[in-house]
Amino acid sequence: MSATAPIERHSLFDDAQALVTGTLFISLGVVMFNHTGLLTGGTAGLAFLLHYASGISFGKIFFLLNLPFYGIALRKLGRDFTLKTFIAVALLSLFAEFHPMALGFAGLHPAYAAVMGGLLMGAGFLMLFRHRASLGGVGILALYLQESRGWRAGQVQMVIDCCIVAAAFFIVAPMQVVWSLLGAVALNLILAVNHKPGRYVAQ
């Protein structure tokens, strides 16, 4: 692409289809993780832990956990980002509730769920990121602490994720934590390979 070429902007339809498709992919991965007792990092990982401990559905917990973070997002990341993130969180919460009513697994090995679920979630996150949306929560908090306290967002995210993994040993079987780490590798592999500066320039 020429250095002087204008940057293409996403239309409202572009953003809508990305939010729906991305959250569908992520929610299917969530259902696969949930069926096999796995978990992931960030706010979704905390929602999994609370779901496994309490029996309250993942979708309800995930939606409620994100509520405190929208004020931070609005002040620090702007109205458009916050609105898209709220919609993405709401869609994921709804889809996570809907999938089990439409989809069942007669047999699903945790290793397959970890890899395929992680890849689905990674692809879904990629769609959201490319349309300036996220699934809120811990990511927003990490960015806020980076700006307000000077703490590196990546390190904050890593510390929180490590705490979630440590807590998981008290709630799920150790082997489920191992499979969950495999899922994290699959998810982050998609982002590491495809989410690079300059590779995608639309806004």
C-alpha positions in Angstrom: 0.0 0.0 0.0 1.3 3.5 -0.9 2.3 5.6 2.1 0.0 8.4 0.8 -3.1 6.1 0.3 -6.0 7.0 2.5 -6.9 4.7 5.3 -10.2 3.0 4.7 -12.8 3.4 7.4 -15.2 0.7 8.5 -18.9 1.2 7.8 -21.6 0.6 10.4 -22.4 -2.7 8.6 -18.7 -3.7 8.8 -18.6 -3.1 12.5 -21.9 -4.8 13.1 -20.9 -8.0 11.2 -17.5 -8.1 13.0 -19.1 -7.7 16.5 -21.6 -10.5 15.8 -19.3 -12.9 14.0 -16.4 -12.3 16.5 -18.5 -12.9 19.5 -20.1 -15.9 17.9 -16.6 -17.4 17.4 -15.6 -16.5 21.0 -18.8 -17.8 22.5 -18.4 -21.2 20.8 -14.9 -21.5 22.2 -16.3 -20.5 25.6 -18.9 -23.3 25.4 -16.3 -25.9 24.4 -14.1 -24.7 27.4 -17.1 -24.8 29.7 -18.1 -28.3 28.6 -14.7 -29.7 29.4 -14.1 -27.7 32.5 -11.4 -25.5 31.1 -10.8 -21.7 31.6 -9.0 -18.8 30.1 -7.4 -15.6 31.2 -8.8 -12.1 31.9 -12.3 -11.3 32.8 -13.6 -14.4 31.0 -11.2 -16.6 33.2 -12.6 -15.0 36.4 -16.1 -15.6 35.1 -15.3 -19.2 34.5 -13.9 -19.6 38.1 -17.0 -18.0 39.6 -19.2 -20.1 37.3 -17.5 -23.4 38.4 -17.6 -22.4 42.0 -21.2 -21.1 42.1 -23.1 -22.8 39.3 -24.3 -19.4 38.0 -24.1 -19.3 34.2 -21.0 -17.9 32.6 -23.0 -15.4 30.5 -24.6 -13.8 33.5 -21.4 -13.6 35.5 -19.4 -12.3 32.6 -21.8 -9.5 31.8 -22.0 -8.4 35.5 -18.2 -8.5 36.0 -17.7 -6.0 33.1 -20.1 -3.4 34.4 -17.6 -1.5 36.6 -15.1 -1.0 33.8 -17.2 1.0 31.3 -16.7 4.2 33.1 -12.9 3.8 32.8 -13.2 2.9 29.2 -15.4 5.9 28.4 -12.9 8.3 30.0 -9.7 6.7 28.7 -10.6 5.0 25.4 -13.5 7.0 24.0 -17.2 6.7 23.4 -17.0 4.6 20.2 -14.7 2.0 21.8 -16.8 1.8 24.9 -20.1 1.4 23.0 -18.6 -1.4 20.8 -17.1 -3.1 23.8 -20.5 -3.0 25.7 -22.2 -4.5 22.6 -19.6 -7.2 22.3 -19.8 -8.1 26.0 -23.6 -8.2 25.8 -23.5 -10.4 22.6 -21.0 -12.8 24.1 -23.1 -13.1 27.3 -26.2 -13.8 25.2 -24.6 -16.3 22.8 -22.9 -18.2 25.7 -26.4 -18.7 27.2 -27.9 -19.6 23.8 -25.3 -22.1 22.4 -26.1 -24.9 24.9 -29.7 -24.8 23.9 -28.8 -25.3 20.2 -25.6 -27.4 20.4 -24.6 -30.5 22.3 -21.4 -32.5 22.5 -21.7 -36.3 22.7 -17.9 -36.5 23.2 -15.4 -33.7 23.4 -11.8 -34.3 24.5 -10.3 -31.5 26.6 -7.2 -31.4 24.3 -9.4 -30.8 21.2 -11.5 -28.3 23.1 -8.4 -26.4 24.2 -6.9 -26.2 20.8 -10.1 -25.6 18.7 -11.7 -23.4 21.3 -8.5 -21.4 21.7 -8.3 -20.9 17.9 -11.9 -19.9 17.7 -11.5 -17.4 20.5 -8.3 -16.0 19.0 -10.0 -15.5 15.6 -12.9 -13.8 17.3 -10.7 -11.5 19.3 -8.9 -10.6 16.1 -12.1 -9.5 14.5 -13.0 -7.4 17.5 -9.6 -5.8 17.8 -9.6 -4.8 14.1 -12.9 -3.0 14.6 -11.7 -1.2 17.8 -13.7 -3.3 20.2 -12.8 -5.6 23.1 -14.4 -7.7 25.8 -13.6 -5.1 28.4 -12.8 -6.0 32.0 -9.2 -6.7 32.8 -7.9 -5.3 29.6 -9.4 -1.9 30.3 -8.1 -2.0 33.9 -4.6 -2.8 32.6 -4.7 0.1 30.2 -6.0 2.5 32.9 -3.3 1.4 35.4 -0.6 1.9 32.7 -1.8 5.5 32.1 -2.5 6.4 35.7 0.2 4.6 37.6 2.8 3.8 34.9 2.4 0.1 35.3 2.9 -1.8 32.1 -0.4 -3.1 30.8 1.1 -6.4 29.7 2.6 -7.1 33.1 -0.7 -6.2 34.8 -2.5 -8.6 32.5 0.0 -11.3 33.2 -0.2 -11.0 37.0 -4.0 -11.1 36.9 -3.9 -14.2 34.6 -1.4 -15.9 36.9 -3.6 -15.3 39.9 -6.6 -16.8 37.9 -4.5 -19.9 37.1 -3.4 -20.2 40.7 -6.9 -19.9 42.0 -8.0 -22.5 39.4 -6.1 -25.2 41.2 -8.5 -24.9 44.1 -11.6 -25.2 41.9 -10.8 -27.5 38.9 -8.7 -30.6 38.5 -5.0 -29.9 37.8 -5.2 -31.5 34.4 -7.9 -29.1 33.4 -5.5 -26.3 34.2 -2.9 -27.9 31.9 -5.3 -28.2 29.1 -6.3 -24.6 29.7 -2.7 -23.5 29.2 -2.7 -25.3 25.9 -5.8 -23.3 24.9 -4.1 -20.1 25.9 -1.2 -20.9 23.6 -3.6 -21.6 20.7 -5.5 -18.3 21.3 -2.4 -16.2 21.6 -0.8 -17.8 18.6 -3.6 -16.5 16.4 -3.1 -13.0 17.8 0.7 -13.1 17.7 0.8 -14.1 14.0 -2.1 -11.9 12.8 -2.4 -8.9 15.0 0.7 -6.8 14.1 1.1 -3.1 13.6 0.7 -2.0 10.0 -0.7 -5.3 8.8 -4.3 -4.0 8.9 -4.9 -0.4 8.4 -8.7 0.1 8.2 -10.4 1.9 11.1 
